[in-house]
Amino acid sequence: MGKILIQESAGALFGKVRRRLLTLLLLDPDESFNFREIRDKVESGSGAVHREIANLVEAGILTRREMGNQTRYQANRDSAIFSELRSLFLKTSGVPELLRKALKPINGRTSLAFIFGSYAEGTLGTGSDIDLMVVGDVGFSEVAVALQAVQNEIGREINPAVYSPASLKERKETGFIMGVLQGEKIFLKGGMDELEEMVG
């Protein structure tokens, strides 16, 4: 099978505001949000967010409920396309957020975490793993356990590379680390400045 631009799939089908809105609601289908919460998380103007919410409620993809003096919106599990739509977002724009949540239990002992390889480049093959680098005072087994639920949910293997800051610096001249440093990355914790400072 050839490579597919898996990160672009949702982008090709949905505009930016709708994509962010669906990512928020579909990743937490049991959570409801009021308009202000959605607008702030989607980071877009009130008019655009209001239009998208109205369209998705009308299409049956979201539900609208009045709770006291608030209107709450939530993904509609009873929608005929809920499972397929959620699966698409889990496998595309939802992966980084799922990984951030999965790594929260060890967040205090990690300095950096980022996706690299084909997913970060937007060319994930149909059978490819998702490559993840974690740097900190954690062991491989801890990271693997933290990632197991996400791996099962998205139906794709996650391949973590785990280093302490010292070991990453020691190995910075190896072909593998040099390739990672030069390639595309999606940071889950920290950023390029921290990475460059760490490897010296």
C-alpha positions in Angstrom: 0.0 0.0 0.0 1.2 3.5 -0.7 1.5 6.3 1.8 -1.5 8.4 2.7 -1.6 11.9 4.0 -3.4 10.8 7.0 -3.1 14.1 8.9 -4.6 15.9 6.0 -7.7 13.7 5.8 -9.8 15.7 8.3 -8.4 18.9 6.9 -9.5 18.1 3.4 -13.0 17.3 4.6 -13.6 20.0 7.2 -12.8 23.7 7.6 -10.5 24.8 10.5 -13.2 25.8 12.9 -15.3 22.7 12.3 -12.3 20.4 12.6 -11.2 21.9 15.9 -14.8 21.8 17.2 -15.2 18.2 16.3 -11.8 17.2 17.7 -12.8 18.8 21.0 -16.2 17.1 21.3 -15.4 13.8 19.7 -12.4 13.1 21.8 -14.5 13.6 25.0 -17.9 12.3 23.9 -19.2 12.0 27.4 -18.2 15.6 28.3 -20.5 18.6 27.5 -19.4 22.2 27.0 -21.0 25.6 27.0 -20.6 28.0 24.2 -17.8 30.0 25.9 -15.8 26.9 26.7 -16.0 25.8 23.1 -15.1 29.2 21.7 -12.1 29.5 23.9 -10.8 26.0 23.2 -11.4 26.3 19.4 -9.7 29.7 19.4 -12.0 31.3 16.9 -14.5 34.1 16.6 -18.0 33.8 18.2 -19.8 34.1 14.9 -17.9 31.3 13.2 -18.2 29.0 16.2 -21.9 29.7 16.6 -22.6 28.8 12.9 -20.6 25.6 13.1 -22.4 24.5 16.3 -25.8 25.3 14.8 -25.0 23.3 11.6 -23.7 20.3 13.6 -26.7 20.3 15.9 -29.0 20.4 12.9 -27.1 17.5 11.3 -27.6 15.5 14.5 -23.8 15.2 15.1 -24.1 17.3 18.3 -26.8 17.4 20.9 -28.0 20.6 22.7 -29.3 20.6 26.2 -30.5 23.3 28.6 -29.0 22.9 32.1 -30.2 25.7 34.4 -29.2 28.9 32.7 -26.7 27.3 30.5 -26.9 25.6 27.1 -24.5 22.6 26.8 -23.3 20.9 23.7 -22.1 17.3 23.4 -21.2 14.7 20.8 -24.3 12.7 19.8 -23.5 9.0 20.3 -26.8 8.1 18.7 -25.8 9.7 15.4 -25.5 7.2 12.6 -22.0 8.4 11.8 -20.7 8.9 15.3 -18.4 5.9 15.4 -16.9 6.5 11.9 -16.5 10.2 12.5 -14.8 9.7 15.9 -12.5 7.0 14.4 -11.4 9.5 11.7 -10.6 12.2 14.3 -8.9 9.7 16.6 -6.6 8.6 13.8 -5.8 12.1 12.5 -6.0 15.4 14.4 -6.9 13.6 17.7 -3.7 11.6 18.2 -1.6 14.4 19.7 -4.3 15.3 22.3 -4.8 11.6 23.2 -1.1 11.2 23.7 -0.9 14.3 25.9 -3.6 12.9 28.1 -2.0 9.5 28.3 1.3 11.0 29.4 -0.2 13.1 32.1 0.5 10.6 34.9 4.2 10.9 34.2 4.2 14.5 33.2 6.1 15.7 36.3 9.0 13.5 35.4 9.3 14.2 31.7 11.1 17.2 30.1 10.2 16.7 26.5 7.7 14.6 24.5 7.1 14.8 20.8 5.8 12.8 17.8 8.3 12.3 15.0 8.6 10.2 11.8 5.8 9.6 9.3 2.9 10.9 11.4 4.7 14.2 12.1 5.5 14.5 8.4 1.9 13.8 7.4 2.8 10.6 5.4 1.8 7.8 7.8 1.5 4.5 5.9 -1.6 2.3 6.5 0.5 -0.1 8.5 2.9 2.3 10.1 3.6 2.8 13.8 3.4 6.2 15.4 6.9 7.2 16.6 7.1 9.0 20.0 10.1 10.5 21.8 9.9 10.9 25.5 12.8 12.5 27.5 12.9 12.5 31.2 13.3 10.5 34.4 11.1 7.7 33.3 11.5 4.1 32.1 10.4 2.5 28.9 8.0 0.2 30.6 6.2 3.1 32.4 5.8 4.9 29.0 4.6 1.8 27.3 2.0 1.2 30.0 0.8 4.8 29.8 0.3 4.5 26.0 -1.5 1.1 25.9 -5.0 2.5 26.1 -4.4 5.0 23.3 -2.8 2.3 21.2 -5.9 0.1 21.6 -8.2 3.0 20.9 -6.7 4.1 17.6 -5.9 0.6 16.5 -2.3 1.5 15.7 1.0 0.7 17.4 2.8 3.5 19.2 6.6 3.1 19.2 8.2 5.1 22.1 11.9 6.0 22.2 12.7 6.9 25.8 15.8 8.7 27.0 17.1 10.5 30.0 18.4 14.0 29.2 22.0 12.8 29.7 21.6 9.8 27.4 20.0 11.9 24.7 22.9 14.3 24.8 25.4 11.4 24.7 23.7 9.9 21.6 23.1 13.1 19.7 25.7 12.2 17.0 24.1 8.8 16.2 22.3 8.5 13.0 19.0 7.8 14.6 19.0 10.9 16.9 20.4 13.1 14.1 17.5 12.0 11.9 15.0 12.7 14.6 16.5 16.2 15.3 16.4 17.1 11.6 12.9 15.7 10.9 9.4 17.1 11.5 8.1 17.0 15.0 4.8 17.6 16.8 5.6 18.6 20.4 3.4 17.3 23.2 5.6 18.8 25.9 8.3 21.4 25.5 9.5 22.7 22.2 12.4 23.1 19.8 14.2 25.5 22.0 14.2 23.1 24.9 15.3 20.2 22.6 18.2 22.2 21.2 19.3 23.3 24.6 19.2 19.8 25.9 21.4 18.2 23.1 23.8 21.2 23.2 
